[in-house]
Amino acid sequence: MKILIILDSESYNHPPVLMGKIISKAVSGSVDILVVVPRGGHLENGQAVAQQASLDLGAISSRVLIEEGENTVVIKRVLENQTYQLVIVNADRILRLRKTVEIDPLLIKQSEVSLLITQNAKPKIDHILLCTACGEDNYSIVHQAAGLAAALGAAVTMLHVCAGAVPAMYTGLDQIDETVKELLQTDTSYAQYLRKGVEILNENQTESEVKIRRGIPIEEVVRETQIGNYDLVVIGSSAVTRGLKEMLLGNLTIKIIDRVELPILIVGSRKIEG
């Protein structure tokens, strides 16, 4: 795996480097450290940030890129010149610069690179919350989350959310109050997707469980992160055009970063472990 960690030159943020180190070590990947120095900024500050990041990565194979210019222009140029499977940025960078509308289409819709937004990173990833939506028919996010979880030795909780009431055509049940076990035994597209998801997780020898919710996806995701002990939240970039759209674009991206106080991995269509 090739990982790009994006850092600001004016202050050092450890969470992106910590997450990059954890993931790179688990998958035997390599890391590029991109430090963006704004026009009129101090190059020596960027050099100091890069040096500290390299020290914190330790034995992880890494390369330093110090670039001067406007953020999105520099990021776009670097992504065009090198193929990455994962890009890592810190949440406060997005919140402070308010560049979400520019950065998200670049990283998610155009380059198809997975994006990890870090905050409150822990020294180990033991439990992953994998979020999928009602009507989902793409197993790519499950495959990628399962592979990453297996490499990390982490358990996965698959949270499947349907906006509003769950249609009987999806569940085959009159009420959502029936147990997950009963639902998985029905012969519906909804149950088939969940069974396949569990099968993929099992194939990767990943400890897993399934939870089903109805309501506003962002609210259900936030609620689950508050009641469960998770280290990483995973959602799919396909959600840009599906039921979790509000989590990825515009000011609502900032809302979920504000409310989900965990690292968030947005999985793109490009295979993470490649």
C-alpha contacts under 8 A as a table, 3 or more apart, distances in Angstrom:
res1	aa1	res2	aa2	distance
1	M	24	S	7.28
1	M	27	V	6.82
1	M	28	S	7.13
1	M	29	G	4.44
1	M	30	S	6.43
1	M	84	Y	7.51
1	M	85	Q	6.10
1	M	86	L	7.76
1	M	272	I	6.70
1	M	273	E	5.23
1	M	274	G	5.47
2	K	29	G	5.82
2	K	30	S	5.27
2	K	31	V	6.06
2	K	32	D	7.72
2	K	83	T	7.43
2	K	84	Y	4.99
2	K	85	Q	5.57
2	K	86	L	6.73
2	K	274	G	7.93
3	I	20	G	7.19
3	I	24	S	7.53
3	I	29	G	7.21
3	I	30	S	6.18
3	I	31	V	4.74
3	I	32	D	6.16
3	I	84	Y	5.78
3	I	85	Q	6.17
3	I	86	L	4.90
3	I	87	V	5.89
3	I	88	I	7.56
4	L	31	V	5.86
4	L	32	D	4.85
4	L	33	I	6.02
4	L	34	L	6.90
4	L	84	Y	6.66
4	L	86	L	6.28
4	L	87	V	4.73
4	L	88	I	6.20
5	I	16	P	6.48
5	I	17	V	6.90
5	I	20	G	7.04
5	I	31	V	7.15
5	I	32	D	6.23
5	I	33	I	4.95
5	I	34	L	5.96
5	I	87	V	5.90
5	I	88	I	4.77
5	I	89	V	6.30
6	I	16	P	7.82
6	I	33	I	6.24
6	I	34	L	4.84
6	I	35	V	6.01
6	I	36	V	7.49
6	I	87	V	7.39
6	I	88	I	6.17
6	I	89	V	5.38
7	L	12	Y	7.26
7	L	13	N	7.09
7	L	16	P	7.99
7	L	33	I	7.38
7	L	34	L	6.11
7	L	35	V	4.82
7	L	36	V	6.54
7	L	49	V	7.83
7	L	89	V	6.93
7	L	90	N	7.81
8	D	11	S	6.16
8	D	12	Y	6.92
8	D	13	N	7.91
8	D	35	V	5.66
8	D	36	V	5.59
8	D	37	V	6.92
8	D	46	G	7.42
8	D	49	V	7.88
8	D	93	R	7.81
9	S	12	Y	7.22
9	S	35	V	5.82
9	S	36	V	5.91
9	S	37	V	5.33
9	S	38	P	7.91
9	S	42	H	7.78
9	S	43	L	7.74
9	S	45	N	5.58
9	S	46	G	4.15
9	S	47	Q	7.78
9	S	49	V	6.18
10	E	37	V	7.86
10	E	41	G	7.98
10	E	42	H	7.91
10	E	45	N	6.02
10	E	46	G	6.88
10	E	49	V	7.93
11	S	45	N	7.98
11	S	49	V	7.14
12	Y	49	V	5.61
12	Y	52	Q	7.92
13	N	16	P	6.81
13	N	17	V	7.63
13	N	90	N	7.19
14	H	17	V	5.34
14	H	18	L	6.08
14	H	53	A	7.65
15	P	18	L	5.00
15	P	19	M	6.11
15	P	90	N	6.81
15	P	118	T	6.01
15	P	119	Q	6.39
15	P	120	N	7.15
15	P	121	A	5.59
16	P	19	M	5.25
16	P	20	G	5.98
16	P	88	I	5.85
16	P	89	V	5.87
16	P	90	N	5.79
16	P	117	I	7.87
16	P	118	T	5.85
17	V	20	G	4.97
17	V	21	K	6.04
17	V	53	A	6.38
17	V	56	D	7.15
17	V	57	L	6.78
18	L	21	K	5.13
18	L	22	I	6.25
18	L	56	D	7.65
18	L	57	L	7.50
18	L	121	A	7.40
18	L	123	P	7.17
19	M	22	I	5.10
19	M	23	I	6.14
19	M	118	T	7.58
19	M	121	A	6.92
20	G	23	I	5.37
20	G	24	S	5.79
20	G	31	V	7.39
20	G	88	I	7.19
21	K	24	S	5.20
21	K	25	K	5.91
21	K	57	L	5.73
21	K	60	I	6.86
22	I	25	K	5.42
22	I	26	A	6.31
22	I	123	P	7.66
22	I	124	K	7.12
22	I	125	I	7.98
23	I	26	A	5.10
23	I	27	V	6.27
23	I	29	G	7.73
23	I	152	L	7.28
24	S	27	V	5.36
24	S	28	S	5.48
24	S	29	G	4.43
24	S	30	S	6.21
24	S	31	V	7.31
24	S	60	I	7.29
25	K	28	S	5.16
25	K	29	G	6.54
25	K	60	I	6.93
26	A	29	G	7.79
26	A	151	A	5.41
26	A	152	L	5.57
27	V	148	L	7.90
27	V	151	A	6.08
27	V	152	L	7.98
27	V	273	E	7.41
29	G	61	S	7.68
30	S	60	I	6.73
30	S	61	S	5.08
30	S	62	S	5.86
31	V	60	I	7.42
31	V	61	S	6.21
31	V	62	S	4.57
31	V	63	R	6.43
32	D	62	S	5.47
32	D	63	R	4.74
32	D	64	V	5.86
32	D	65	L	7.03
33	I	50	A	6.93
33	I	53	A	7.60
33	I	62	S	7.10
33	I	63	R	6.11
33	I	64	V	4.82
33	I	65	L	5.84
34	L	50	A	7.93
34	L	64	V	6.28
34	L	65	L	4.71
34	L	66	I	5.87
34	L	67	E	7.28
35	V	46	G	6.02
35	V	49	V	7.46
35	V	50	A	6.61
35	V	64	V	7.85
35	V	65	L	6.24
35	V	66	I	4.85
35	V	67	E	6.29
36	V	46	G	7.24
36	V	66	I	6.15
36	V	67	E	5.14
36	V	68	E	5.84
36	V	69	G	7.08
36	V	71	N	6.58
36	V	74	V	7.35
37	V	41	G	5.77
37	V	42	H	6.99
37	V	43	L	6.49
37	V	46	G	6.22
37	V	66	I	7.22
37	V	67	E	6.00
37	V	68	E	4.57
37	V	69	G	6.34
38	P	41	G	5.11
38	P	68	E	5.71
38	P	69	G	5.13
38	P	70	E	6.01
38	P	71	N	7.31
39	R	68	E	6.29
39	R	69	G	5.31
39	R	70	E	7.03
42	H	45	N	5.48
42	H	46	G	6.92
43	L	46	G	5.13
43	L	47	Q	6.35
44	E	47	Q	4.96
44	E	48	A	6.21
45	N	48	A	5.08
45	N	49	V	6.27
46	G	49	V	5.13
46	G	50	A	6.18
46	G	66	I	6.74
47	Q	50	A	5.10
47	Q	51	Q	6.11
47	Q	66	I	7.26
48	A	51	Q	5.10
48	A	52	Q	6.26
49	V	52	Q	5.23
49	V	53	A	6.20
50	A	53	A	5.10
50	A	54	S	6.18
50	A	64	V	6.57
50	A	66	I	7.75
51	Q	54	S	5.17
51	Q	55	L	6.29
52	Q	55	L	5.08
52	Q	56	D	6.20
53	A	56	D	5.09
53	A	57	L	6.19
54	S	57	L	5.17
54	S	58	G	6.58
54	S	62	S	7.11
54	S	64	V	7.95
55	L	58	G	5.33
57	L	60	I	5.53
57	L	62	S	7.85
67	E	74	V	6.88
68	E	74	V	7.54
69	G	73	V	7.21
69	G	74	V	6.25
70	E	73	V	5.48
70	E	74	V	6.12
71	N	74	V	5.32
71	N	75	I	6.12
72	T	75	I	5.08
72	T	76	K	5.93
72	T	102	E	7.06
72	T	103	I	6.58
73	V	76	K	5.24
73	V	77	R	6.19
74	V	77	R	5.19
74	V	78	V	6.24
75	I	78	V	5.23
75	I	79	L	6.18
76	K	79	L	5.20
76	K	80	E	6.15
76	K	106	L	7.18
77	R	80	E	5.15
77	R	81	N	6.32
78	V	81	N	5.19
78	V	82	Q	6.29
79	L	82	Q	5.37
79	L	83	T	6.48
79	L	84	Y	7.22
79	L	111	S	7.62
80	E	83	T	7.35
84	Y	87	V	7.12
84	Y	113	V	6.76
85	Q	113	V	5.71
85	Q	114	S	6.31
85	Q	270	R	6.55
85	Q	271	K	6.60
85	Q	272	I	4.89
85	Q	273	E	7.04
85	Q	274	G	6.92
86	L	113	V	5.87
86	L	114	S	4.87
86	L	115	L	5.92
86	L	116	L	7.23
86	L	272	I	6.53
87	V	113	V	6.86
87	V	114	S	6.22
87	V	115	L	4.95
87	V	116	L	6.15
88	I	115	L	5.93
88	I	116	L	4.68
88	I	117	I	6.05
88	I	118	T	7.24
89	V	93	R	7.20
89	V	115	L	7.70
89	V	116	L	6.36
89	V	117	I	5.21
89	V	118	T	6.26
90	N	93	R	5.53
90	N	94	I	7.19
90	N	117	I	5.41
90	N	118	T	4.65
90	N	119	Q	6.34
91	A	94	I	5.42
91	A	95	L	6.26
91	A	117	I	5.47
91	A	118	T	5.45
91	A	119	Q	5.76
91	A	257	I	6.80
92	D	95	L	4.84
92	D	96	R	5.64
92	D	119	Q	7.85
93	R	96	R	5.28
93	R	97	L	5.94
94	I	97	L	5.41
94	I	98	R	5.50
94	I	99	K	5.91
94	I	100	T	6.06
94	I	254	I	7.67
95	L	98	R	5.33
95	L	99	K	7.84
95	L	254	I	6.36
98	R	101	V	7.86
99	K	102	E	5.44
99	K	103	I	5.98
100	T	103	I	5.09
100	T	104	D	5.61
100	T	249	L	7.33
100	T	250	G	6.16
100	T	251	N	7.59
100	T	253	T	7.19
100	T	254	I	7.71
101	V	104	D	5.84
101	V	105	P	6.87
101	V	249	L	6.55
101	V	250	G	5.17
101	V	251	N	7.99
102	E	105	P	6.19
102	E	106	L	6.64
103	I	106	L	5.21
103	I	107	L	6.18
104	D	107	L	5.29
104	D	108	I	5.58
104	D	109	K	7.32
104	D	248	L	7.49
104	D	249	L	7.05
105	P	108	I	5.32
105	P	109	K	4.82
105	P	110	Q	6.14
106	L	109	K	6.16
106	L	110	Q	5.23
106	L	111	S	6.19
107	L	110	Q	6.19
107	L	111	S	5.27
107	L	112	E	6.19
107	L	113	V	5.65
107	L	114	S	7.36
107	L	115	L	6.94
108	I	111	S	6.10
108	I	112	E	4.94
108	I	113	V	5.95
108	I	114	S	6.87
108	I	115	L	7.32
108	I	237	S	6.27
108	I	266	I	7.99
108	I	268	G	6.20
109	K	112	E	5.75
109	K	237	S	7.69
112	E	268	G	4.88
112	E	269	S	5.52
112	E	270	R	5.75
113	V	267	V	7.47
113	V	268	G	5.15
113	V	269	S	7.15
113	V	270	R	6.00
114	S	237	S	7.94
114	S	265	L	7.09
114	S	266	I	5.59
114	S	267	V	4.51
114	S	268	G	4.40
114	S	269	S	7.63
114	S	270	R	7.26
114	S	272	I	7.11
115	L	265	L	5.75
115	L	266	I	5.11
115	L	267	V	6.59
115	L	268	G	7.47
116	L	263	P	6.88
116	L	264	I	5.65
116	L	265	L	4.28
116	L	266	I	6.23
117	I	263	P	5.60
117	I	264	I	5.18
117	I	265	L	6.35
118	T	121	A	6.37
118	T	262	L	6.99
118	T	263	P	4.29
118	T	264	I	6.49
119	Q	261	E	6.53
119	Q	262	L	5.57
119	Q	263	P	5.21
120	N	261	E	6.51
120	N	262	L	5.69
120	N	263	P	6.85
121	A	231	D	7.39
121	A	262	L	6.73
121	A	263	P	6.22
122	K	125	I	6.92
122	K	231	D	6.73
124	K	231	D	7.73
125	I	128	I	7.38
125	I	152	L	6.78
125	I	154	A	6.29
125	I	231	D	5.40
125	I	232	L	6.91
126	D	152	L	7.48
126	D	153	G	6.80
126	D	154	A	4.29
126	D	155	A	6.16
126	D	230	Y	7.54
126	D	231	D	6.49
127	H	154	A	5.23
127	H	155	A	4.81
127	H	156	V	5.84
127	H	157	T	7.58
127	H	229	N	7.15
127	H	230	Y	5.01
127	H	231	D	5.52
127	H	232	L	6.87
128	I	149	A	7.37
128	I	154	A	6.73
128	I	155	A	6.15
128	I	156	V	4.77
128	I	157	T	6.27
128	I	230	Y	5.80
128	I	231	D	6.01
128	I	232	L	4.96
128	I	233	V	5.92
128	I	234	V	7.16
129	L	156	V	5.94
129	L	157	T	5.02
129	L	158	M	6.17
129	L	159	L	6.90
129	L	225	T	7.90
129	L	230	Y	6.45
129	L	231	D	7.95
129	L	232	L	6.26
129	L	233	V	4.78
129	L	234	V	6.06
130	L	142	V	7.74
130	L	145	A	7.23
130	L	156	V	6.66
130	L	157	T	5.98
130	L	158	M	4.74
130	L	159	L	5.95
130	L	233	V	6.13
130	L	234	V	4.81
130	L	235	I	6.33
131	C	158	M	6.05
131	C	159	L	4.90
131	C	160	H	6.05
131	C	161	V	7.53
131	C	221	V	7.43
131	C	233	V	7.46
131	C	234	V	6.07
131	C	235	I	5.26
131	C	236	G	7.81
132	T	136	E	6.95
132	T	158	M	7.32
132	T	159	L	6.21
132	T	160	H	4.85
132	T	161	V	6.37
132	T	235	I	6.87
132	T	236	G	7.60
133	A	136	E	5.56
133	A	160	H	5.45
133	A	161	V	4.91
133	A	162	C	5.84
133	A	217	P	7.78
133	A	242	R	7.94
133	A	243	G	6.33
133	A	244	L	7.06
134	C	160	H	6.70
134	C	161	V	5.80
134	C	162	C	4.51
134	C	163	A	7.36
134	C	190	Y	7.21
134	C	243	G	7.59
135	G	170	Y	7.86
135	G	190	Y	6.94
136	E	193	Y	7.61
137	D	193	Y	6.85
138	N	141	I	7.31
139	Y	142	V	5.23
139	Y	143	H	6.22
139	Y	197	G	7.08
140	S	143	H	5.11
140	S	144	Q	6.13
140	S	269	S	7.26
141	I	144	Q	5.20
141	I	145	A	5.94
141	I	235	I	7.41
141	I	236	G	5.79
141	I	267	V	6.35
142	V	145	A	5.13
142	V	146	A	5.86
142	V	197	G	6.17
142	V	200	I	7.04
142	V	201	L	7.45
143	H	146	A	5.18
143	H	147	G	6.16
143	H	200	I	6.41
143	H	201	L	7.55
144	Q	147	G	5.15
144	Q	148	L	6.17
144	Q	267	V	7.72
144	Q	271	K	6.93
144	Q	272	I	6.53
144	Q	273	E	7.80
145	A	148	L	5.15
145	A	149	A	5.97
145	A	234	V	7.28
146	A	149	A	5.06
146	A	150	A	6.06
146	A	156	V	7.74
146	A	200	I	7.03
146	A	201	L	5.29
146	A	204	N	6.21
146	A	206	T	6.81
147	G	150	A	5.17
147	G	151	A	6.32
147	G	204	N	6.52
147	G	273	E	7.81
148	L	151	A	5.15
148	L	152	L	6.19
148	L	273	E	7.87
149	A	152	L	5.04
149	A	153	G	5.75
149	A	154	A	4.81
149	A	155	A	6.60
149	A	156	V	7.07
149	A	206	T	6.80
150	A	153	G	5.02
150	A	154	A	6.38
150	A	204	N	6.08
150	A	205	Q	6.83
150	A	206	T	5.81
151	A	154	A	7.83
153	G	206	T	7.62
154	A	206	T	7.17
154	A	207	E	7.50
155	A	206	T	6.00
155	A	207	E	4.76
155	A	208	S	5.76
156	V	206	T	7.03
156	V	207	E	6.24
156	V	208	S	4.74
156	V	209	E	6.70
157	T	208	S	5.55
157	T	209	E	4.95
157	T	210	V	5.82
157	T	211	K	7.17
158	M	208	S	7.32
158	M	209	E	6.18
158	M	210	V	4.79
158	M	211	K	6.11
159	L	210	V	6.08
159	L	211	K	4.81
159	L	212	I	5.88
159	L	213	R	7.39
159	L	221	V	7.88
160	H	210	V	7.54
160	H	211	K	6.20
160	H	212	I	4.88
160	H	213	R	6.26
161	V	212	I	5.98
161	V	213	R	4.82
161	V	214	R	5.45
161	V	215	G	7.12
161	V	217	P	5.92
161	V	220	E	7.31
162	C	165	A	7.09
162	C	166	V	5.96
162	C	213	R	6.41
162	C	214	R	4.69
162	C	215	G	6.24
162	C	216	I	7.67
162	C	217	P	7.06
163	A	166	V	7.40
163	A	214	R	5.59
163	A	215	G	4.65
163	A	216	I	5.25
163	A	217	P	6.27
163	A	243	G	7.35
164	G	214	R	5.53
164	G	215	G	4.55
164	G	216	I	6.76
165	A	214	R	5.99
165	A	215	G	7.09
166	V	170	Y	7.06
166	V	171	T	7.09
166	V	176	I	6.98
166	V	214	R	6.37
167	P	170	Y	5.53
167	P	171	T	6.64
168	A	171	T	5.06
168	A	172	G	5.04
168	A	173	L	5.74
168	A	174	D	6.21
169	M	172	G	5.83
169	M	188	T	7.04
170	Y	188	T	5.72
170	Y	189	S	5.88
170	Y	190	Y	4.62
170	Y	191	A	7.27
171	T	174	D	8.00
171	T	176	I	7.90
171	T	183	L	6.35
171	T	186	T	7.15
171	T	188	T	6.19
171	T	189	S	7.90
171	T	190	Y	5.84
171	T	191	A	6.54
172	G	183	L	7.48
172	G	186	T	6.17
172	G	187	D	7.34
172	G	188	T	6.28
173	L	176	I	6.93
173	L	178	E	7.59
173	L	183	L	7.20
175	Q	178	E	6.37
176	I	179	T	7.77
178	E	182	E	6.38
178	E	183	L	6.89
179	T	182	E	5.26
179	T	183	L	6.38
180	V	183	L	5.03
180	V	184	L	6.10
180	V	210	V	7.28
180	V	211	K	7.13
180	V	212	I	7.11
181	K	184	L	5.25
181	K	185	Q	6.55
182	E	185	Q	5.30
182	E	186	T	7.00
183	L	186	T	5.48
183	L	191	A	6.33
184	L	187	D	7.98
184	L	191	A	4.88
184	L	192	Q	7.39
184	L	194	L	7.04
184	L	195	R	6.41
185	Q	191	A	7.14
186	T	191	A	6.17
187	D	191	A	6.51
187	D	192	Q	6.84
188	T	191	A	5.23
188	T	192	Q	5.99
189	S	192	Q	4.92
189	S	193	Y	6.08
190	Y	193	Y	5.40
190	Y	194	L	6.55
191	A	194	L	5.15
191	A	195	R	6.04
192	Q	195	R	5.11
192	Q	196	K	6.06
193	Y	196	K	5.20
193	Y	197	G	6.12
194	L	197	G	4.94
194	L	198	V	6.22
194	L	210	V	7.89
195	R	198	V	5.16
195	R	199	E	6.11
196	K	199	E	4.88
196	K	200	I	6.19
197	G	200	I	5.18
197	G	201	L	6.38
198	V	201	L	5.09
198	V	202	N	6.09
198	V	208	S	7.28
198	V	209	E	7.81
198	V	210	V	7.81
199	E	202	N	5.03
199	E	203	E	6.09
200	I	203	E	5.08
200	I	204	N	6.55
201	L	204	N	5.25
201	L	205	Q	6.49
201	L	206	T	5.34
201	L	207	E	7.46
201	L	208	S	6.83
202	N	205	Q	4.81
202	N	206	T	5.55
202	N	207	E	7.24
202	N	208	S	7.64
203	E	206	T	7.51
213	R	220	E	7.00
214	R	217	P	7.75
214	R	220	E	7.72
215	G	219	E	7.43
215	G	220	E	6.68
216	I	219	E	5.36
216	I	220	E	6.27
217	P	220	E	5.17
217	P	221	V	6.12
217	P	243	G	7.52
217	P	244	L	6.30
218	I	221	V	5.16
218	I	222	V	6.13
218	I	244	L	7.31
218	I	246	E	7.66
218	I	247	M	6.59
218	I	256	I	7.19
219	E	222	V	5.16
219	E	223	R	6.07
220	E	223	R	5.03
220	E	224	E	6.12
221	V	224	E	5.21
221	V	225	T	6.31
222	V	225	T	5.25
222	V	226	Q	6.35
222	V	256	I	7.89
222	V	259	R	6.62
222	V	260	V	5.74
223	R	226	Q	5.15
223	R	227	I	6.45
224	E	227	I	5.29
224	E	228	G	5.81
225	T	228	G	5.31
225	T	229	N	7.06
225	T	230	Y	6.50
225	T	260	V	6.93
226	Q	229	N	7.80
230	Y	233	V	7.45
230	Y	262	L	7.89
231	D	262	L	6.51
231	D	263	P	7.14
232	L	262	L	6.06
232	L	263	P	5.20
232	L	264	I	6.02
232	L	265	L	7.25
233	V	262	L	6.90
233	V	263	P	6.30
233	V	264	I	4.78
233	V	265	L	6.07
234	V	264	I	5.91
234	V	265	L	4.72
234	V	266	I	6.01
234	V	267	V	7.05
235	I	239	A	7.63
235	I	264	I	7.59
235	I	265	L	6.29
235	I	266	I	5.03
235	I	267	V	6.18
236	G	239	A	5.64
236	G	266	I	5.32
236	G	267	V	4.71
236	G	268	G	6.50
237	S	240	V	5.78
237	S	248	L	7.98
237	S	266	I	5.78
237	S	267	V	5.53
237	S	268	G	5.14
237	S	269	S	7.36
238	S	241	T	6.00
238	S	242	R	6.57
238	S	268	G	7.61
239	A	242	R	4.52
239	A	243	G	6.17
239	A	244	L	4.88
239	A	245	K	5.13
239	A	248	L	7.60
240	V	243	G	8.00
240	V	244	L	6.80
240	V	245	K	4.48
240	V	246	E	7.84
240	V	248	L	6.37
240	V	249	L	7.46
241	T	244	L	7.90
241	T	245	K	5.98
242	R	245	K	5.68
243	G	246	E	7.76
244	L	247	M	5.60
244	L	248	L	7.48
245	K	248	L	5.66
245	K	249	L	6.76
246	E	249	L	6.09
246	E	252	L	5.71
246	E	253	T	7.17
247	M	252	L	5.77
247	M	253	T	5.24
247	M	255	K	7.93
247	M	256	I	6.28
248	L	252	L	6.75
248	L	253	T	4.91
249	L	252	L	6.03
249	L	253	T	5.40
250	G	253	T	5.78
250	G	254	I	7.46
251	N	254	I	5.18
251	N	255	K	6.49
252	L	255	K	4.73
252	L	256	I	6.39
253	T	256	I	5.44
253	T	257	I	6.35
254	I	257	I	5.09
254	I	258	D	6.02
255	K	258	D	5.03
255	K	259	R	6.18
256	I	259	R	4.98
256	I	260	V	5.61
257	I	260	V	5.43
257	I	261	E	6.82
258	D	261	E	6.83
267	V	272	I	7.95
268	G	271	K	7.52
271	K	274	G	5.82
